[in-house]
Amino acid sequence: MSFTSERLRHVYRQMKTIREFEERLHTEIATGEIPGFTHLYAGQEAVAVGVCEPLTDADYIASTHRGHGHCIAKGCDLTGMMKEIYGRRDGLCKGKGGSMHIADFEKGMLGANAIVGGGPPLAVGAALACRQRGDGTVSVAFGGDGSCNQGTVFEAMNLAVVLKVPAIFVFENNGYSEHTGVSYAVGSKDIAGRARAFGMPAETVDGSDFFAVNEGMRRAIAHAREQGGPAAIEAITTRFYGHFEGDPQRYRAKDEVARHRETMDCLKRFRARMAKDGPLSGAELDAIDQVVVAEVDTAVKAAKASPLPTEADLTTDVYVRY
Amino acid sequence: MPQLSMRDAINQALHQEMARDPRVIVLGEDVSGGAGGSSNEREASGGIFGVTKGLLPKFGAGRVLDTPISESAIVGAAAGAALAGLRPVAELMFADFVGVCMDQIYNQIAKFRYMFGGKSTCPVVIRMAMGAGMNMGAQHSQSIYALLTSVPGLKVVVPSNAYDAKGLMIQAIRDDDPVMFFEHKALYPRKSEVPEEAYTVNFGEANVLREGDDATVVALGRMVVFAEKALDGLAAEGIKCDLIDPRTTSPLDRRTILQSVENTGRLIVVDESPPRCSVASDIAAMVASEGFESLQAPVELVTTPHAPVPFSPGLERSYVPGPQKIADAIRRSLKGRR
């Protein structure tokens, strides 16, 4: 797959936006101004962007509790997201969802999901709608290594094979199910192998390499469209922060994150690739960095200045009509 | 007007709505039955209760989907398809199986619209057979509508007859909110007059089956049939009561119940489920807090005991509140009347 310079700038900008969004949240959460639980996606950007790059607004994704990266990669509005995370009335979900429940149906983003394993059955249903429409669209179920131990995910994979729907299961193996290591919690150690056992093609890719993820995703989409059935991708990745913000991470070796930031940073990897093969120059990428930092800063300022929900909002949006 | 069983009335509703709206699909275990079997009989059952019979030959395997035994995936896929623009009717077979897929019902379906700030609709219908009386034991006989009535975001329907079942099912499919549809197994063969054409019965509108000034009887599902029997017997004693079938427990037609109690001063609630945190106790609490001045006697709750549904036929018969227990409760309520 060869990309235009413009497309590569878009890809880098999205990955950098996710990184900056999360790094900035890490700082802002420390001030105590952001309520609740936040799970940062920093470190996994190449997965979300590699997977969502070939998708359009007509394709669906079902996300996870660690969903900010998926939202940004699928095109959700940055300021709307930030306002939602701050619990503001004009946030993407009117402040009723928060970090773990951001959704944007116009973008085919079916929602972040705070129940591990909650999303894949939904993605299979959306894939069924894709199949009914017959327009070549696909539906992606994001999940972590933790989700691969949930029965709902097994059920969803089997149903997708049985019904032959264009669902793509993306397992982001970041090494930890909350505080418990994959080497302990995943009996077979081989998540892609589990997907294959259900009767779909599955491959393991380097989740720190945008191009590796993207190529895997393109093969999965081609399979879904041509064979009319699901496929799976296991992306080996890492998270640069804890399970949630405030997690002291005593379960990780002291130098693990520092090592991973050296060897598994998708932004560094992308820059190295550009330095070697082009076409983007370091200066061009630096310029993107500056734009992104300013954009996230604007989003944070807008969120802080936004109105809070009122008590009148408490019982609206429960039903369409009741 | 043609007489139809409740089974056939719901079947007719599914046929008519699938013909009207190509977005309507049906999925569940054995909804056609026979996929992958050695007889090559593609529609071997049409659902174990026959409610989905005839849909596959008419609408094809693209819209009538037999699924594996995977309740979470069935309900979750129905929900995801609904978010993506279809109008799925998922069958759970037995209401007891809600326990297997509760997350998809109460954490997902019920909460989407609120969590997402009103931007989503999830027009899914979940059909399930409930109720004791067929010696199916503790895991195939429960009437667990109270469990789902307590969850904001869900609508809950409990029809008592064929006419209502058809109109409520068509309303459920056309409704933009998620609807939990409870069908009492013992009511499937019961016939009543059902118009051929499609019609809807509004949610939140109770049906007043009988009128009388002596007491207010509220009953749901099969209990409506038993309450009618009880009232038939009491007519000889000159006792006449309002008999109210709420038809939906969420939304609940509070006004019709409160207005009736205002007139009669006495309330008997009949509910085929254990008494604690039940629809019966919910209605009793509502009348106690909003209609206390009207009450002239303690509210009578006619429920099952606080126990699972037993297997042995005699034991199961005494478990279910029957006409005798209902009549006794009405008499108790009227005792000491001036």
Interface residues (C-beta under 8 A of the other chain):
Chain A: Y60 A62 G91 L92 C93 K94 G95 K96 G97 H101 A103 D104 F105 L110 G111 N113 A114 I115 G118 P120 P121 L122 A123 V124 G125 A126 A127 L128 A129 C130 R131 Q132 S139 G151 T152 E155 A156 N158 L159 V162 L163 T316 D317 V318 Y319 V320 R321 Y322
Chain B: I25 G62 R63 L65 T67 P68 S70 S72 A73 I74 V75 G76 A77 A78 A79 G80 A81 A82 L83 A84 G85 L86 P88 D103 Q104 N107 Q108 F112 R113 Y114 M115 F116 G117 G118 K119 S120 T121 P152 G153 K155 D175 D176 D177 G204 P251
